[in-house]
Amino acid sequence: MNLRVGLLGGGSWGTTVASLTAHNVPTTIWARRQETVDEINTHHTNGRYLPNCTLHESLKASASIEETVNSADVIVMGIPAQAFRKVLIAAKPHIRPWVPIVSLSKGLEKGTQMRMTQIIEEVMPGHPAGVLTGPNLAREILAGQAAASVIAMVDDTIASSLKNVFRTGLFRVYTNSDVVGCELGGALKNVVALAAGMGDGAGAGVNTRSAIITRGLAELTRLGVAMGGRPETFAGLAGMGDLVATCTSPLSRNFTVGYQLGKGRLLDDIIDEMSMVAEGVKSVSVVMDLADKYKVDMPIAHEIYKVIHEGNTVQDAFRGLIQKESGAEAEPG
């Protein structure tokens, strides 16, 4: 493939994807910190976000957005949701026309309630917009463990071409034309992961975690379908697959935040210790706004919102869920 990738964002997942694409095509990654750039170029590591992991030796890093994107044939955005628009606007003057832009972010923008591909379409009209998402824990992938992901774009022809940029021997990539469903699955599961972590941190058992995952999937599917996603998407890699990985692994940032909350720690103290963003904390208020807008009942998300924004305890959240009347399994609640 005679393609070049410019990837914006030197966090754990952005760096991992850059290392994957470097197996296939020339790849340059942009990072804010000059120390990170120097470390990637000199030692092929990013110890701040991926300790004890080695990156592909051909991956190049730059502290210049212009240098990263001006000759790229594919732009990949590994930027957290709340900074996504700002970085894309900064890159806009240097991106050539019609170049596809693929988001790695699993969040929703506060204020606008927009998905990342909607931001791409607004800021960069005419550029094919897509998302790479799925049950992808960065450290496991860099350690050489098998994983699968999905690239979602409206134009399946472009998606089919781009999957070859991302896939490697142990990283399998599927395509999906349901961009809305794939993006929402990635964003909404983070809130459920907070709940699963809280349960584990508070000493609840596997039965509780299984119930949270299953009922959480029902919640995110209801909202996702109401917003235009296809039901089958939420049973696939971008839905159930990502949800299970995020709700069961200590490598998951959202699960980890929830776990620490379940142990009784304060949210601000937990966040202050983290070098990476837990998107569920940022997105839960947007999720509740969307639930109200589309008139979708989301009791788990509502209890998590009250813990994050209203000072409720984890015990309050579980009491709220237990006291809620249950009905038929296919019904909300």
N, C-alpha and C positions, 0 to 999 in steps of 0.2 A: 504493500500500500504506500502510495506516494502522498501521505498525509502527515501533517505536523499538528501536535496537540499543544495548546496553551492552557494550563490549569491554574486557576486563581484560588489560593487558599492553602496554607501550609499546616493545617491541623491534621489530626490522625487519619481521617477518612480521605481527605484531599490528597495527602501524601501517599497513602496506600494506593489510591486509584492512579496517581501519577506513576508510581512504580510499576503498576500493572500495564499501563499503556506504553511505558518505556520498553517493555518486552517486544512490542509490535511496531511502534512508530517513534520518531524523534519527539521527545516530550520536554517541555520547560514548565517548571512550577514557580509561581510567584508566592513569596512569603513576606510578611511585614518586617520581620526581624532579620537584620543583616547577619546575626549570629546563626540563625537557622539556615539561611542561604549558604553561608560559608561551610557549615557542617555538612549539608547535603552534597555540596560540590567536592568537598575534600575527603570526607569520611563515609559518604553514602549512608548516613544515618540521620534521624531526627529524634534525638533523645528526649526532647521536651515532651513530645506527644507519643512517641513510639519507642520506648526504651528497649534495648536489647534486640532491635529489629534492623535488618540490613536491607537497604533499598537497591533497586536495579542500578548497576554501575553506569549506565548510559543516561540516567536521569540528570537533567541540568536544572539549576535553580537560579532565580533572579530576584532582585529587590525592586525591579522596574516593571510596572504593569505594561507599559508600552512595549518593552522588549519581549515580554512573555506572549503578548497576543498579536503583535502587528503582522507576523508572518504565519500565524496559525490557521489551519484549515478546519479545526474543531476547537471550540472554546468549552472548557469544563469549569463550572462554578462550584468550588468546594467552600462556600462562604456561609456562615450561619444566617438564618432567615432575617434577623433584624438588621444585619449589615449588608445584606445581599444587594439591595437597590443601590446603595451608595457606591459599592465597589463596581457594580455593573456600569453605572453612570461614568465613573472614572475611566473605565476601560473603553467605553463606547467610541470615542474619537479614533481609537487605534485598531478597531476591529474591521476587517474587510467586509464588503457587502455579501449577504446571503450565507455567511458562515454559520453552521449549526451551533447552537448553544445548549449544553446539557447541564442540568442542575443535579447536584448531589445532596442538596439540603432537604431535611425532613422537618419542615416547620411552616408556619403561616405568619404573614406579616401583620404586626399589630397596627391597628388603625384602619387599614384598608381591608383586612381579612383575606388578602390575596395569596394564592399559591405562587410558587417561584416561577413557574412557566408563564403565569399571567403577568408577572413583573417583566419577564423577558419580552413578552409580546408588546407590552406597553412602552418599555424603554427602547427596545430594538425591533421595531416592526419590520417584517420581511425576513427575519432570521428564523429558520426552523427551530422550535423550542422543544426540549425533551427532558426526561428525568431518568437517572439510573438509581434504582432502589431495590431493596430486598433484604433478606436476613444476612447482613454482611458486617461481621465484627472484625474491625481492622487488623488487630493483632493476630487473630487466627489465620487470616488470609496471608499476611506477610510471613507467617510461620510455615506456610506451605500446605495448609489444610484446605480441603475441597469446599467450595461454596458455589452458590448460584444466585444470580441477580436477574433483573429485568430492565430493559431499556424501553421506555414508553414514549412514543411520538405519534402524532396524528398520521403522518406519512410513513407507512410501514416500510416503504422502499428505502427511505433514509435510515430508519431504525435498523433494518437488516444489514445495511452497509456499515453502520457505526458499531454494531455489536462486535465486529471483527477488530475494532480498535481496542476494545476493553477486555475481551475474553483471552484467557490463557489456558494452559492444559488443565489446571485444577480450578479455574474460575469460569464457570459456565454462564452464558448470558442468553436469555430469552427475549423475545420482543412482545410488545403489547401496544395496541392503539388506544387503550383507555388511559389517557394521560391524567384525567381528573381522578379516576379511581386509584391509580398507582400513587399519585402525589398525596391524596388524602389518607390512604392506608399508611404511608410513611409518617405523616404528621400526627394523625390521631392516635396511633399505637403508643406514642411516647407518654401520653397521659395515662393510659392503661398500665404502662410499665412502672410509672410512679406508684400506682396502687398495688401492683404485685410486689414491688420492693418494700412498700410499707408493711404489707402482710408478713413477709419473711422477716423483716427487722423486728416486728412486734412478736415474733414467735409462732405465727400461724403455720399450719401444716400444708402439705402438698394438696390436700383437698381444697383448701381455701384458695391457693394460687391457681389451681385448675379452674375453679369457679370464676375467679376474677378474669382469667384469660378468655374463657368461653363467653361469659356475659359481656366482657369488654369488646370482644369481636362483634357481638350482636349490636352493641351501641355504635361502634365506628362504621359498621356496615349500613345501619339505618341512616346515619347522617351522610355517609358517602353516596348512597343511592339517591337520597333526597337532593343532593347537590349535583347529580348527573353521572356518577360512577356506575359501572356495571356490577351487579351482584357477584358474578363469578370472579371478578378481580380480587375481591376481599377473601376469597377462599384460596388464593394463589400466593406466590412469593411476596408480592407487595403488601398483602394483607395478613393472612394467617402465618405465613412463613416469617415475616419480619416481626410480627407480634410475639411469637413463641421465643425467638432469639432474644428479643429485647426484654421480655418478662422473666427470663430464666438465667441470664448470664451476669456474673459480677463484672464482666467487661462492658456492660451496658451502662452508660452514664445516667440515664433516667432511672433504671432499676437501682443503681447505687445511691442516688439522691433519695429515692423512696425508702430504701433500706435504712439509711442513716436517720431519716425522719421517724421511721418505725422504732428506732433505738432511742428516740426522745431528743435528738439533737435539733438545734435551731437551723432553719433553712439558710439564713445569712451566713452562718458559720460553715455550713456544708459547701455553699457556693464559693465562698472565699478561698477554700482549699483546693478548688478545682481549676485546672488549666484549660479545660474544655467546656463547651456550652451544653447544658442539658435542655434540649429544645422543649420538652414537655412543660417545664416550669414557665418558659416564655409564652408557650402557645395555649395553655389551658384557658386563659381568659378569652382568647379568640374562639376557641372551640365552643365555649359556653355561649358566646354571642351568636355563633352560627347555629347552635342548637335552638336558641330562642327564635332566630330568624326563620329557620325551616320547620319549627314546631316539632322537634325531635326530642323525645325523652332520653336523657343520658345520666342516669343516677350515679354511676361510678365517677364520671367526669365531674359531676356537680359536687360530689363529696371531696374530690381532690382539689377542686377550685376553692372550696371553703378552707381546706388546710393551707393552701398556698397563699390565699389572699384575705382570709377573714379570721385567721388565728385559731381555727379549730385544731384539735389534736387528732392524732391517728385513731385513738379510741373513739372520738366523736364520729369520725368518718365511718368506722365499722358499725357503730350503733345505728347510724343513719341508714346504712344499707340493710342491716338486719331487720330494722323496724318497718322498712318499706314492704308493702303488701306484694306478694308474688302471685302471678297469674299463670296462664299458659306459657310454655317455654317460647313459643313463636311470637309472643306479645312483648312490648316494652316492659322493662322493670326487672 
